[in-house]
Amino acid sequence: MQSLGYILLIFSPVQYSKLSKLFVLVSFAGRMALTNYLMQTIVGIFLFTFLGLGLFGTLAPSRLLLLCVVVFGLQVYASRGYLKVYKQGPMESLWRKLI
């Protein structure tokens, strides 16, 4: 019963027009979840390890939060553009071909 309450709590804002537009935008990133996850990993490796810029431990938490929002925003934007042309993300297509 508690899980039903959580589901209703999460999906009740969908009824409001302004929030439903936000959910639609985020759904593009959700349709390319595997691709976006792998891209976040690659971006993180590039930014925070010695293989890239080596920023680990140098950014304040507020800057890290801003970086996360920017990266996710770029992923939503890129996912939306990609899904206008293709049915699913490249890693999702590869995954379907492999199974």
BELVEN-V445602 format. One record per backbone hydrogen bond with DSSP energy under -1.0 kcal/mol. CO is the residue of the C=O (numbers start at 1). NH is the residue of the N-H. E is the energy in kcal/mol with one decimal. If there is no record, write none. Layout:
((CO & NH & E) (CO & NH & E))
This chain:
((1 & 5 & -1.6) (2 & 6 & -2.0) (3 & 7 & -2.3) (4 & 8 & -2.4) (5 & 9 & -2.3) (6 & 10 & -2.2) (7 & 11 & -2.5) (8 & 12 & -1.6) (12 & 15 & -1.4) (13 & 16 & -1.3) (16 & 20 & -2.3) (17 & 21 & -1.4) (18 & 22 & -1.0) (19 & 23 & -2.1) (20 & 24 & -1.9) (21 & 25 & -2.0) (22 & 26 & -2.4) (23 & 27 & -1.7) (26 & 30 & -1.8) (27 & 31 & -1.9) (30 & 33 & -1.2) (32 & 36 & -2.8) (33 & 37 & -2.5) (34 & 38 & -2.4) (35 & 39 & -2.2) (36 & 40 & -2.5) (37 & 41 & -1.9) (38 & 42 & -2.2) (39 & 43 & -2.8) (40 & 44 & -2.6) (41 & 45 & -2.5) (42 & 46 & -2.4) (43 & 47 & -2.7) (44 & 48 & -2.7) (45 & 49 & -1.6) (46 & 53 & -2.8) (47 & 55 & -2.7) (49 & 52 & -1.5) (49 & 54 & -1.4) (55 & 58 & -2.3) (60 & 64 & -2.2) (61 & 65 & -2.3) (62 & 66 & -2.0) (63 & 67 & -2.5) (64 & 68 & -2.4) (65 & 69 & -2.3) (66 & 70 & -2.5) (67 & 71 & -2.7) (68 & 72 & -2.5) (69 & 73 & -2.5) (70 & 74 & -2.5) (71 & 75 & -2.1) (72 & 76 & -2.5) (73 & 77 & -2.4) (74 & 78 & -2.8) (75 & 79 & -2.8) (76 & 80 & -2.4) (77 & 81 & -2.0) (78 & 82 & -2.6) (79 & 83 & -2.7) (82 & 86 & -2.7) (89 & 93 & -2.2) (90 & 94 & -2.2) (91 & 95 & -2.6) (92 & 96 & -2.2) (93 & 97 & -2.0) (94 & 98 & -1.9) (95 & 99 & -1.5))
